[in-house]
Amino acid sequence: MQFLCKEYQDGNPRVRGLVSDTRIHLVPSLNPDGYELAHEAGSELGNWALGHWTEEGFDLFENFPDLASALWAAEERRLVPHQFPNHHIPVPEHYLSEDAAVAVETQAVMAWMDKNPFVLGANLQGGEKLVSFPFDTARPSPPTPAAAPRPPDYEDERPELQESPDHAVFRWLAISYASAHLSMAETFRGGCHAQDVTDAMGIVQGAKWRPRAGSMNDFSYLHTNCLELSVYLGCDKFPHESELQQEWENNKESLLTFMEQTHRGIKGVVTDQQGEPIANATIVVGGINHNVRTASGGDYWRILNPGEYRVSARAEGYNPSVKTCHVLYDIGATQCNFVLSRSNWKRIREIMAMNGNRPIRRVVPGRPMTPRERLRLRMRL
């Protein structure tokens, strides 16, 4: 925060462009209870677990709804996307009940995500030096037909690694951070506590490294438009004050480069033929089975790797619009706007509803209308 403010005031063109063209939100601490405990113990007396949980005993990173498992269950029943969405999956009702085991911090973050149309996010952690990306949830292996029924408390020892529809995009975002870090990609020394799990790249899919359900990353991806990753800044979770400057130098370029990735892909506005914005319109990218929605002003952002994409915009009561959008290698999202024309289907459904969803009787020329038919015709008109 200090760096952005100072460099902006000093006229740094890169920082000025970033601050002027990007809406940047910074949360100093997601878990102030845990931070206070770790701060009191310090680096020598603390361990990796100190400060991990809230005062109520919640691990915030695993306290979000497990939407990935719900999506995969719907896919197995072939309900996606016609009956079960592949994006903006709603929060289960049982999770919103008063007696649900949900931390107040988790509830606040979920409300924050719903309020702001975030595009890209990173939660900063410690104890390792790598970037982790979704899915964090491991998909259970499908049972064989001859296998015996599984007990309710069964845990799959060899879960299936499920890649997200935006796996290639997530890998690029993770590499953009790790490659700009001064030492994150130098994995020849091994990991902080074990051998290297990143295939010498400094990045790893969460389910391959540390499978967990209900992570903040998976929830953000499946419930909002935001692509969220976990950045583990360094091996020491609570470094000395004398080491902070070097830790900052290690991560400074990575943080700037990562924020700039927000402007990679396509962006635009969806309007009707009168120029009015259409909120909650669905943006579909061909070949990627994960959609995004427009914000209240009809605007949208979709991070994509360089290439040519067939993109369509769809909204209730409108005819869909399709166009080809090109994403270049340079930073700067390609403008891809859509104008939707109104569809007759909305009016047809209204007339059908007025008729009790029964087929509308066709008026035959030359045959006198009954009083009921005449009344219905007047009501429709």
N, C-alpha and C positions, 0 to 999 in steps of 0.2 A: 504493500500500500504506500509506504514511504517512497519507494523507488518510482512508482507510477506518478505520484504527485510531484516529486522533485523534478523528474525528467520532463514532465509535461510543462512545468513552469520554466525550465531551462531551454525549452524549444526543441527537444529531441524529436525529429520528424517521425521516427518509427512509433514512439510512445504516443505522440500527438495523434497520429492516424488511428492507432489502436483504441485510444480512449474516446476519440470523436466518433468513430464508426461502430463501436461495440458497446453493448450494455453489459458491464462487468459487475457481478455480484461476488462479494467476498465474505465468508463466514469464518471468523478467527478460531472458533472452537465449537464443534458440534456437541461435545460432551464436556461441559464445564465442570461437572462433578469429578469425572476421572482426571481431568487436567489438574484440578486442585490437589488431589491425592498425589499425583506424580510429581507435582511441583514441590510439595512438602518433603517428599522422600529424596528427591534429587537423583542424579545419574548413578551415584555409587550404591545407594540403598535400594533403588528400584529394580524391577525386573520387567520382562516383556508384558506380563499380565497386569501389572499395577497401572491403574487408570484406564483399564480396558472397558470396564462396566460402569454404568451409572450408579447413583446412590441406591436406586431401587433394584439393582442387579440385572439390568438389561444390557445386552450386547447390541448396541444400536445398529451395527452394520448387518445383523441378521434378524432385525425386528420388523422388517417390512413384509407385506403380503407376498406369498409365494405364487406369483402369477405365471411363472414359467411352467410349473407342473400342471396348472389349470389349462394352459394353452396346449400342452402336449396331450393331455387327456382328451381335449376337444378334437385335436387332430386325429387321434386314433379312432374317434367316432365319426370322422369326416364331417364335422360341423363348421370347420374353418374354410372360408371366411363368411359364408352365407348366414349362419346362425350364431357363430362365435367369432368375434373380431380378432385380427392379427395385430392390432394396435389399440392403444387407449383402452386396454382391458379394465373393466370396472373393478373397484375394490370389493372383495366379498363382504356380504352383509354381516356375517359373524365377526369379522374383523372390526366392524364399526360399533359393535355392541358395547354397553357400558362396562361389562365385566371382562372385556377382551384384555389380554396381556400385552398391552401396547404402551410404550414409554411416551411421556408427554413430549420429549424431544422428537420422537418419530412422528407423532401427530402433527407437530409444528412444521417439520420438513415436508411432509406430505401436503399440507395445506399451502405451503410456500410454492411447491412444484405446480399445484393446480392453479395458483394465482398468476404465475409468470410463465410465459411460453419459452422456456429455456431451450437452447439448441445443443450446447456442449457443456459438459461438467466434469470435474475431477475432485474426488475426495482424497485429501492428503493424509497419509499415515506414515508410520515408522516401523522400525524393526527389520526391514528388508530393503533391498535396493532394486526395484523392478517396477514395471507397469502391468497391472492386471486388468483384463477386459472381459465382458460378458460372452457367454453365459457363465455365471458362477454356479448355477444349479446343474447337477449331473442328472441326465435323463435315465430313469431305471431301464434296465435291459428287458425287452419283451419276453414273457415266459414262453417256453416251447409248448406245443400242444400236448406232449406226453408228460409234461412236468406236473408234479403234485401241487395242489392248491397252496398258496403261500399264507402263512399266519398273518394276523393283523399287524404285528410288530416286526415284520420281516424287513431287513435292511439288505439291499443289494450290495454285495462285496465288490462287484465289478460293473459299476454303472457305465452307461454309454456316454461318450463325449459328444454333446450336441452343439454344433456351431450355430450362431445366430444368423439370420438372413443378412445382416450387415457385417459379417465376419471380416471381409476384406477391408471395409471402412474402419472397423475397430482396430485391426492390425496396423493400418496406416497411422491412425491417431496415436496409438501406443508407440510406434516407431518414431514418430515425430518428436515425442518427448524423450524417449530413451537415447536416441541418437544425438540429440543436442546436449544431453547431460555429460559432464566432464568425465564421469567414470562408470555410469550405469551399464554401458555396453561392454565394459572390460570384464567379461565374465570368466576369463581364464583363471582368476583367483578363486573361483567358486562363489557360492552364495554366502550370505551372512552367517548362516548357521548350518548349512549342509552343502551338498553339491549343487551346481547350477541347474536350475529347472527351466531355464528360458531358451535353451538351444543356442546359446552364445549370442543372443540378441537383446537381452534385458527386458523382454516382454513375454507374457504367458497368458493363456486363457484361464480364467479363474477356476473353472471346473476341473481342469487338468492339474492345477497346482494344489488348490485347497477347496474342494467342493463344499458348498454351503447353500442352503435354501433361504429365500427371503432376504436377499442382499439388496442394498440400496441401488447397486448398478442394474440388476435385473429389473427391479421395480421401476426405475426411471425409464428404462428402455421400453418396457411393455405398457406402461401407464401414461407416459407423456411422449413428447417429440424428442426429448433430450437423450443424447448419447453420453453415458456416464462411464468413467473409468476410475480405477483406484491407482494412485501413484504412491509408492512406498519410497520415501525420500532418502533413507539411509539406514544403516544397520543400528545405529544408536537412536533409541526412541526419545531420549532426553539429553541431547548433547550439552556440553559445557558452554558457557557464554563465550569463552575464548575460541570455540570451534564454530560458532554460528556464522561468522563471516565466510569461512570456507564452504560451509554447507549452502549458504546463499549463492556463492559463486558457482557451486556445482549445479544448482537448479535454476539460476536466473534465466539463462537463454532458453532452457526447456519450457519454463512457464510462459515466456513471451511467444515462443514458437507454437505452443499448444493453443493458446488463446487465439492466435491468428488463424488456426484451422477452422474456426467458426465460419470464415469467409471462403470456404472451399465447397463447391457443389453448385446447387441452383437455389434461387430465391425468386419470389414474385408475389403478385397480388391476384386474387380470384374475385371477379366482379360480375354483376349481371349486365345486361345490355344497356341499362341506364347509368352504368358506372358506380352502382352501389356495391360496397364490399359484401362478400358472402362469408360469414363465419362458419366454422366447423365443416368446411368443405374438405373432402378427402383427396390427398395427392398420392397417386399410385405410380410407382416407378417400375417399369417392366423388368422382370427378372429378379426383383428383390421383394420377397413376400413379407414386407413390413411397410405400412403406410404411415403418413403423418397427416395432421389436420391444420387448417388455417386458424389463425388467431382471431380475436374479435374484430380486427380491422381488415380481415380478408387476406392478410399477409402470411407467408409461410417461408421456411428455410429448410433445406434438405441437404445435409452433408453427403457428398458423393466423391468417389475417386474419379480421376480423369477418364473421359470416354464419351460415347454417344448413347443417350437414353431415350426410350419411348415413355413419355410422361403423360398422364391423364389426370384431369380434375373432375370430381364428381360431387354433387350435392343433391339433397332431397328437393324434388320439385323442379330440377333442371336437367337438361340434356348434357351428357358428358362431353368434354372437349379433350382432344388428344393432339400432342405435338412432339416433335423431336427436339431435345435440348442437348447441347454440347457443353461438356465440362472440360476446361483447359487445365494445364499444369500450373499456371501461375495462380497466385493467391488472388481471389476476387470472384465471388459467386456469379454465375451466369444468370441474367435476368430472364425469367420464363413466366410470363403472365398468361392468365386465362380469362376469357369472357364466355359466360355460360348463358344460354338462352333458356327461357322457361319451357317446361315440359307440360304436355296435356295430361299426363298421368295423375298429377295432383288433383285436377278438376274431375277427372274420371273417377278417382277414388271417392271424392266428395259426393258425387252423384250416386255412386254405388252405395255409399253409407246411408244416404237419404232414402234409398230404396230397400234398405234392410240387407244390403249386400246380395240381393237377388238379381238375376238377369233382368235388364230393363225391357219391358214389353215394347215391341216396335209398333208404331202407329201405322195401320194399313189405310192407304187412301181410299175414300169412298165408304168406309165403315164408320158409323157414328161412335163417338167415344162415350164410355160410361162416365157417370158423375165422379167416380173415384179416380179414373184416369185423367179426367179434366182437372181435378184438384191437384193431383201429383204434378201434372204438366205446369200448372200455374206456380206451384211451390218451387219447381226446378228453375223456372224462368225468373 
